[in-house]
């Protein structure tokens, strides 16, 4: 027991992954909820694989009903999924889903953690996942999170076998069990012991489930009713869970509020076996604190005497409590937050500009107010240490001071897991202290010292930027520290048709005044660029300049990377700019490397005018434009009411039939277009929910079949089919160099009028023939494909371009 208390003290004095957060104003009911939580110790860690895997109802119940410290460890950031709100993919989608998870945790009250594992796409078994992830690395991350968080109980979402439905899912359960054992063993991952100590949780259990047609629950399992109602919050945990889960907008997981009894089931995995309750033998009371009688008595008085109409009456008792618990295991951060909330104290440090260049001084406004009654007996003062600003906080008197902060030692505000290039399976993170963190700490941290009577509370807050939007009102966003100049390429990959030259556009953006220098493109051997360098001069901060280069492949030149080097004030930079801006998450600013893939391909065309109907969001239209197609983005109204015969082909964006409520009205017009001689190409949709039953002119079903091995053997079933011969001859070579997967949600039970063109399968699986089907209908052609062109084309895969061009080209 002595060892356990000494490690718990680590939590008390050094909050796990403590980052400077913006000020959250608690209302009277939330303050009461927090006061009750001061009576509770202990923690629970939930482990799964992806954003959205977590049981938000259970997390909310644990955090707000049991009031234990609750965490969710998602092995990945969901980088390999699909995006229903935009065209961001891979790491950019991972950034969005990270913020969606953080928003979910702010709703249900849990904390969020990650490993270095990259969501590389669907995996059919844990063996494949571990091979790509590098199992030892990810296991060490799970162990590190357990040792830092120190949970009493660990809960997994999935089983270790095929019932998990995804290799990442079952892999998360295997890693959780192995980490449960390894975290307690000082011989396992000893390099971590400079930062943490071994930790032995009491048990690990599996939160069984009944969804997706798979019921793993049983009456003899341990049960918890998490459908309770919290009168302080005015919500049940089913309602809180729906609000939490609805933050996963990029996955389309808006959820209806659930009310009433809801039973969660659990079965033992390892550790001390529980029989009636997953918390059997776990003491969540203050008994963990030695000599706790006075603390317990004072807490009972504080909760009994709390006045919701005037929370400031609790401050003197809370300050006394703060003095009693110094040096003991306690929720010190929560206690300080409650003291500030009872005093109605608000403070922040806000930058006057959204972004600053490296080493540029940052102008800030330091502001604060205390809303205690005028007869409050204690004096209140506020000091911001970085600026030296100090002032008394008189009752309800707002104060504001201007100051400039030197940021000479601050790097660019880049997501820490994206600072370095990484292999397919995991992100490269050199700092042990960062592993597990959901995001970076702030670019600049304000350190506030609030003195109430004789007690001094020190709080860290992010220096933020805020502005007033005419529609949204006051908007907060993270402060950005940027290179002095960024150079952003228009595409991630450029495809050259033979040795034909191509004009490449680069957008320069200055993040400081008088940003002048030289831009020099660096190309693979044998490629030529004109001009070879360009001088630029960006006069004012925020100025942009568009530059063009003509790049020409020569002879038998092979593909490679185009790199851009920008020299400013004698220093060279190689970063571009990408901003992700959605209203439901903070603005995400990323500085990716200024590089793009260059590849040659032998392309022949037949028809160049393409109509594109956007689905859930993809980059296929941009990819088609850069190889010379004229792409017209069609609205619903244009499809329904205009003449479509002018288009050589019409393409449906990914998941159009899942997300567009007007597809039922568009479908007859699209079928008529085909019947009259048009060429319609439908890209992948998931099998549920579909807005209409019949996607094609003849019946077929969508299955969950997929081929996840990007190098899986592809067999040509109909070598004489026009799709494989016109205008480009498709061969085995065209299926080399693909990324992430071959395809997903293949067709099954297709009418005999359809022709299956290709066959493929993952290792040790049966052949699947539903990746690409084609049928003549009237005078035209209908094509449906589950091949993941939405990934391959933006990545510049030559063979995917050749095949896609053929799908767009119908012999007349």
N, C-alpha and C positions, 0 to 999 in steps of 0.2 A: 504493500500500500504506500509505503514511503516513496518508492520510485515513481509510482503513478502520480502522486501529488507534486513531485518535483517537476515532472514534465508538464503537468497542467499549469504550473506557474509560468512556463514558457508562453502559453496562450495568453495568460492574464496580462503580462507586461509587453508582449510583442504580438499584436493582433495579426492573424494569418493573412498574408497578402494585403496588408493594410495599404490602401491607396487614398490619396487625397480626393474626396468626393465633394460635389456641390452640396450646398446647404439644403437639407430636407426639412420642411416645416411640419411638425407633428401637431395634430389636433388633440383636443382634450381626451378623446377616447383612445387614441393611439398612445398618448402618454400613459394612460391607465394600463393599457396592454403591456407597455414596456415596464412599468412598475411591478406588475405581476411576474414578468419574465425574470426580474432580478432574483426571484426566489428559486430559480431553476438553474441547474448545472448540466453538463453533459452535452453530447453531440451525436449526430447520425449522418452518415455519408451514403448517398445514393449513387450508384455507378451504372452507366450504360454507354452507348457508342456515339450517338448523334444528338444534335439539337432536335427536340420533339420526342425523343425516346423517354424522357423523364415522366414520372407520374406526378403531375402538378397538384392533383388533389391531395395525394399523400404528403408531398412537400409542404403544401400550405397547412395541412393538419399538424405536421410535426413542428413547423416553425411558429405557428400562431395559436395552436391549441395546446400541444405539449410544451411549447415555448423552449424547446431545446435548440441548440445551434445546429442548423441543417445545411448540408451542402449537396450540390449535384456535380459530379465529375463526368463530363462528356469526353470520351476519348478523342473525338474529332470535332471540328467546327462545321461539319456539313458541307465541305467544299465540293464534294463530288455529286451533289444532288442537282435537281432542276429548280429553276427560278420562275415563279409565277407572277412576279411583279416587274421584271425588267430583263435585260439581256446579260447581266453579269454572270460569269461562270467561274468555276475553280476558286482560286484564292479570293477573288473579289466577292463571290457568293459567300465564302467563309467569313469575310468581314461583316457582311450583312447579318448572317445568322448568329455570329458572336454577339452583336448588339441586340438582336431579337431575344437571345437567351438572357442577356443581362436585364432587359426590360421585363422578361417573364419573372426573373428572380426578384426584381423590385416589387413585383405584384404579389408573389406568393411568400416572400420573406426568406427564401433560402439564399445561399451563396453559390457562385458559379466558378468552376475550375475546368481546365483542359489539360490534355497531354500534348506531346509533339506530333501525334499521329495525324497524318493527312488522309482525309476522306478521298481515296483515289477512285471511288466508284463502287458499284455493287460487287459484293464478294459472296460466293456461294458456300464457302466453308472457312473455318478459322485458320486452317493450315495456309491457305492462300493469303489471308489477311496478315498472318504473322510473318510470312516470307517477305511480303512487300513492306510492312511496317518496320521490320527488324524488331522481333519480339522482345529481346533483352532491353532495348532502349525504352520501349513503351511500358514494359513492366517496371522498369526503374522509376518512370514518371509516376505511375500509380502508387508505388511504394512511397515516393517522396511526398505526394499529396496526403497519403494516410498519415505519415509521420508528422507532417505539419499540422494537419487538421485534427488529428488524434480522436477519431470517432469511437464511441462506445460500441456502436452497432453499425455494420455495413450492410446495405441492401442492394441487391442487383435486380435489374429489370428483366433479364433474360436467362434462359437455361443455357447449358453448355453444348447442347446438341441441336439437331436440325429443326426442332420446334421453334428456335429463335428466328428462323426465316431469313437470316442474313449472316454472312461470315463475320461481319463486324460485331453483330449482336452477340453471337455465341462467343466470339473472341473476348468481348468485354467481360462476360461472366467468368471465363477461364482466367483472365488476367486479374480480376477482382479476387478470386479465390487464392491464386498463387501469391498475390500481393498481401493478402490478409496474413499469410504465414511469413512471408519474407520481411514484412515491415517490423516484425518483432525480433528478427534475427540480426544481431549486430555484424555478422559475417556477410550478410547480403547487402550489396551496394554500400560498402563502408565509406566511400568518398562523400556520402551525404551527411556523415556524422559530424562534420565540421559545422553544419547548419542546423541539424535536427538530431533527435535521439530516437532509438528504437521505440516502437509503439505496438502494443498488443491490444487489439479490440476484443471485446468479449465474445462476439459471434458475428457470423455473416449469414444472411438469409436471402432467399429468393422471393421476390414479390410476384407471385404467379398471376396469370391473367386469363381473360376470356375475350379475345377479339380476333378478327381476321379468320373466323371459322375455327379457331384453335383454343380449346378450353383446357387450361392446365390447373384450374382450381379444383379443390375437393373439400367436402364438409369436414374432414378430420384435420385440415390445416389450421394454423393459427389465424385469427381474424381480428380486424380492427374496423369499426364503423367510422369512416372518415367523412360521412355526410352530415356532420353536426353543424349547428348554427352558432355563430359567434355574435352575440348581441352587441358587444362593444363596436365591432366593425360593421354590423348591420348586414352581414352576408354569411352564407354557408360556405363550407370549403369547396363544394361543388361549383358555386358561383365564382369564388376566387380562382379556382382552377380554370374555369372557362375564360376569365379575363387574362390569366397568365398565358394560357395556350394560344389565345387569339393574337398574341404578339408575334407568332410565327407566320407572318404574312407572306414571306417569300415562298412558303410551302402551302399556302392556302388553307391554313388550319384554324380559321375562325370557328369558334365552338359555342354552342348554345349553353346557357347556364343550367346546371343540374341542381335540383333541390331534393332534399330528403335523404333517407338512409342509403349509404353506399358502402358496401363491405369490400375490404381489401384482404387478400389471402397471402399467407407466407409459409414457406417450408424451409427447414434448416439446410444449410450448406456445410458449414464448418464452425468450429469453436464450441463453447459451452452450449449444450442443447437446451433450448427453451421448450416448454410444454404448453403453456396457456397463453403466453404473451411474448412478443419478440424482445421485450425489455425485461424479462425475468432476471432478477438478480442485479439489475442496474439501478443504482441509487441516483436519481436526478435532483435530490434535495441539496440543501446547503450543508449536509453532514460531511461533505467532502472538505469543508473548510474547518481547520482546527479552531477551537475556542470560538464557536459561532453563535453562542447563546445571545450575546448582546446584539450581534448583527441581525439575527433572526427576529428578536423582539422589536428592534427599531424598524425593520422592514414591515412587520405586521402593523405597527402603528402608522407608518407612512401610507400603506395601502388602505387602512381603515379610515384615516383622516383626509384622504385626498379629496379635494374640492374641484370638481370639473369646471365650475364657473370661475374659479380663481386658482389655477395650478401653482401660481407663485407662492402660495401659502406652504407648499411642500419643500421649498428650496432650502430653508434652514435645516430641516431634518435630513434632506439629501446630502447637504454639505457635511453634516455630522456623520452620516453613513460613509461618505467618501473618506473621511479621516479614519474611521474604524477599519476599513478594508484595505488600507494601504499595505502593500507587501504581501497580500493574501490572494488566493485564487478567487477571482471575481470577474464579473462582466463590467470591467472598468470603462470601456468605450461606451457601452450602453448607459451606464450611470451618468457619465459626463454629458452625453447627448440629452438625457432626460432633464438634467439641471438646466441646460441651455434652453430646452423647449419650455420648461416651466417658467422661465424668465422671458420667454418670447424674444430671445436674442437671435438676431440674424446678422450675418456679415459675409462679405465676399471681396475678392480682388478681381476686377474685370479689366482686360486689356482694351485699349481704345481702337485697335485694329484687329482684323481677323487673323492676319498672318504677319510674320516677321522673318527676315532673312537671318541666316546663321550669324551670330555675334552682333546682331543689330539690337540696340537698347529697346526695351519694351515699356511703353507708357501704360500705366495702370491707374485705375480708380479704386481706392480702398474705401469701403463703405460699411456701415453698421448701424444697428438700432437695437434698443432694449425696450420691450413692451411691458415692463413691470408697472404696478400701480405707483402713483405719485408718492404714496406713503411707505414705499418699500424700504425696509430698515437697513439694507446693506448697500454700499457703494459698488458700482459696476464700471469697469474700464476695459478698453480694448487696445491691443498693440499688435501691429504686423511687423514681425522681426526683420524681414528682408528689406523693408523700406524705412524702418525707424519711425513710422507713423504711430502715434499714440493719442488716444483721446478718451475722455470720460463719456459713458453712455448714460445720459440723463433720460428719465422716463419718456418714452415715445418721441424722442428727438433724433431725427435722422442726421447722420454725419457722413461726409464724403471728403476725401483728400486725393490729390493727384500726385503721382510719383513716377520716376523712371527707374527701371531695373536693368542692370547689365546682364546679358545672357551669354557671355563669352564661352562658357563651358558646356553649353547645351547642344546636343546634336539634333538632327532633323526628327520630326515627329512621325516616325515610321512604325507601323505595327511590328513589335519585336520579333515575332516569328517569321516575318517576311523581310527582315534586314538582309538575309543572305540567300543565295540561290540554294535550292534544296532538291534532293532526289524525289522520286515519285512517292515514297512511303511516309516520309516524316520531314518535319521542318528542322532546320539547323538552329539550335539555341545554345550559345556557349555558356551563358550564365546560369548556374544551378538555381540561383535565387528567383529567376524569372519563370522557371518551369512550373506549370500549373496555373500561372496567372491568367485571368481572362483577357486582359489587355494591358497596355503600357500604363505606367503611372503618368501623370500629367507632364506636359512640357515644362511648365513652371509651377512651383508649389508655393503657396502663401502659407506662412506659419503664424497663426494667431494665438495670442495669449489673452485669455479673458479672466479678469480678476473679479471675483464676487466675494465681497468681504475679505477674508484672509486667504481664501483658496484660489489657486491659479489653475485654470484649465487650458491646456495647450491643444490646439486643433490644426490639422493640415487641411488645406483646401486647394483645389486646382485653380490656377489663374485661368479664367475662361474668357470667351468673347461673347457678348450678347448684343442684340440689336432688336429693333421693333419692326415687325412686319405688319403691313396694313391689314392683312387678313388674319394672320395667326397670332398677332400681338407680340409679346416679348419672347424672343427665341434665343436659347443658349446653344453654343456649339464649342467644341474643343479648340483651344488655341493652337495655331499651326506654326512650326518653325521649319523653314524651307531652305533649300539651296538658293543662292542669289539668283540663278537663272535655271529654269527647267527646259528640257527639249523633248517634246512629246511627238512620237510618230503616230500617223493616222491609223495604222493597223499593226497587229501583232505579227502578221506574216504577209509577205508579198509573193504572189505567184506570177512568174514571167512565162509568157508563151513563146517557147523557143528562145532565140536571141534578140527578140524585140525589146527595145528600151522601155522603161517605165518611169514616169515622173512621180517622185516621192515627196510628200509634203511633211514638213516639220514645223510644229508650233512652239515658238519660244515664249516664255512668260517670265517677266522680271519680278522679283520679290523685294527689290530695293531700288532707290533712285540711282540714276547714272550707272546702270548695269551694262557695261560694254565688254566685248570680248570677241572670241573666235569660235565658230562651230566647225568641227572637223569630222566627217563621216569616216568610219573604218569598215572596210569591206573584206569579204573572203578573197583568197587568192584568185586572180583571173577576172574578177568583176571590176568594172570601171564606173567612176562617178564624175559628174561634171555639174557645178564646179567642185574642186577638191577641198575647198574650205570657203567659209563666208564670214566676213566681219559683220558685227551687229552692234547696235547702240540703243538700248531701251532707256528712254529719258526718265520716265516716272515709274514708281512702284506700281505694279499691276499692268503695265503696258505689255502688249503682246505683238509678236511679229511672225508672220507666216513665211517660211523659206521653202524653196523647191530645189530638188536635185534630180538630175537625170541619171538613172542607174542602168547599166547595160551589161548583160552576161555575155561572155565571149567564148566562142568555140564550145569545148566540152566541159565548161565550168560546172562544178558541182555546187550544191546548196551550202548555206552556212548562215552566219549571223551578221547583220548590219548593226554596228555600234556607233553611238554618237558621243563625242567628247566636247564638252563646253568649257572653255578656259575664260575665267573672270578673275581679275586682280591677281594674276599669276598662279591661280589654283585651278585644277581641272575637276569638273563634275560630270557625271554620266547618268543623271536621273531625269525621268519624265514626271508627269503629273497626272493623277487620276483622282477625281472627286466623285464620291458616291453620296447622293443627296436624296433621301426619302424622308417624308415628314415624321414617320413613326420611329426613326432612329436618329442619333446625333450624326451630323455630317462626318463622313469618313474621308480623310485626305491621305492619299498614298503616293509615294515617290518610287515607282518601279524603275528598273534599269531602262535606259534609253536604248532599246535594242529590238530587233525584229528578225524573223526568219526570212531568208531569201531562198526561193526554190524555182527551178525551171521545170516546165511541163510542156509536152507537145499536145496542144489543144486545137481541135477543129470544132467549128460552131455550125449550127443550122437553126437560124432564128435567134433574135437578140432581145425581143421585147417581152418582159416577164411581168405578170401581175402577182403581187405577193399579199396574202391575207395574214396579218400577224396573229399569232396564237398567244402562248404564255410569255413569249419573249425569246428571241435568239438573234444571232448575228449573221444569219445566212444572207439577207439582202445586201449587207455591206460587202460580204465576201463575193457575191455575184457581180456587184458593181465594179469591183477592182479588177476583175478579169474581162470587163468590157460589156457586160449586159446592161441594158436599160431596164431598171427595176422600178415599177410603179407600186407604191404601197396603197392597197385598196381598202377603203372604208367599207363598213357593212352596207351602207346606203349605195355605194357605187356597185358593189356586187349584185345587189338586189335590183337596182333600177337602171344601170347603164349597159351599153352594148359591150360584151366581153370578147367579141370575135376578133378584135384587133390584137389580142395577146397571143404570142407564139406558144406560151405556156402559162398556166396559173399554178402557183405553189401555195399550199396551206402551211403556215408556221406550226411549230411543234405544239401539240396539245390544243389545237384550235377547237376540236370537237369536245374538249373537256371544259373549256373556259368561256366560250362565246355563246351567250344566250340567244343570239339571233341566227345561229347556224341552221336552225330548223327552217327559217325563211330563206336563207341563202342556198341551201342544198339543192332545191329544184332548179335554180338558175345555174348552178355549177354543173349539174348533170346534163342540162340542156346544152351548155357550152361544150361538153364532151361529145354529146350526141351529134352536134353540128360540125364536128371536126376538130375540137379543141384538145389540148393535152393537159390533163390535170394531175398534179403530183401532191399526194397527201403525206406529210411527215408524221412521225410517231405520235400516238396518243396512248394514255393509260386506259385500262379496260374498265375502270370505274372511278368516278361517274362519267358517263357519256351523255351529251345533250340530246342525241338522237340515236336510234338503234342501228340504222343502216348507213354506213359511211360511204359505201361504194354502190355502183349500179347493180351488183349482184351480192348475195350474202357472204359474209365472213365474220369471224369472231376475233377479238383481240385477246391474247393470252398473257400470262406473266413470263413467258419464255424470253430468255435473253442470252447473249453470249458476252461474257465479261472479259475474256482474255483477248486483248487487243491484237494479239498475234495468232489467234486461232486460225486454223486452216479453213480457207474458203474454197468451196468446190462449185464450179460452174455447171449448172444442170442443163441449160439450153444454149449451147455455144453459138447457135446460129440466130438467136434472138436479136432483133434490131437493137435492143437496149444495150447489148454487149458489143455491138459492131458499128453503130451509127451515132454520131459521125466519128467516134474514136473506138479503136479496137481495144477491148478490155482483156487484160491477161492477169496471171497470178501476181505479176510484179506490182499491179495497181493496188494490191491489198497489203503492201509492205509499208511500215512506218506509221501505222495508225496509232491513236492514243486512247487510253482509258478503257475502251470497250469496242465491240463490233456493233452491237445494237441491242434493242430492248423492246419489250411488249410486241413480240412477233405475232403474225397472223396465224390462226388455226381454223380448221373446218371451212376452208374457202371453197366456194362454188367451183365446179369443174371448168367454168368459163375463164377462170383466172389461171395464169401460168406462173409457177414458182421458178424464179430465175437462179437463185443461189441456195446452197446448203452449207451450214456451218455448225459447229458445236464446240463447247468447252471440253477440256480433257476428261475422259472417262464418262462422257455423256452421249446420248443418242443424237443423231443428226436432226437439225431443225431447218425446215424449208420455208419458214414464213417471214424471212427478213425482207423480201422484196417480191411483190406480186404485180402482175400486169394483166390488163384485159382490154380488148377492143370493145368499144361501145358506140353503136351508131357509126359515124364517120371518124370518131376520135379515139383517144387512148386514155385509160385511167391507170394510175400507178399508185400503189400504197407501199411505203417502206418504213420499217422499224430501225433501219441502219442509222447510226448516230451521226448523220451529216452535220447536225448543229454543233457538234464538238470538232469534227474533223476539218471542216472548211475554215473556221477562224484560226485553227492551228496550222493551216497551210499544207495539209496532206495532199500531195500531188494526185495520187490515184483516186482519192475521194472526189477531187475536182473533176477528173476525167469521167468518172461514173455519173456524177450528178449532172454534168453537161449532157451526157447521153439521155438521162431521164427527162431532160428538158427539150430534147430534140426528137421530134416525131416525123418520120418520112411521110410526105404527102402523096 
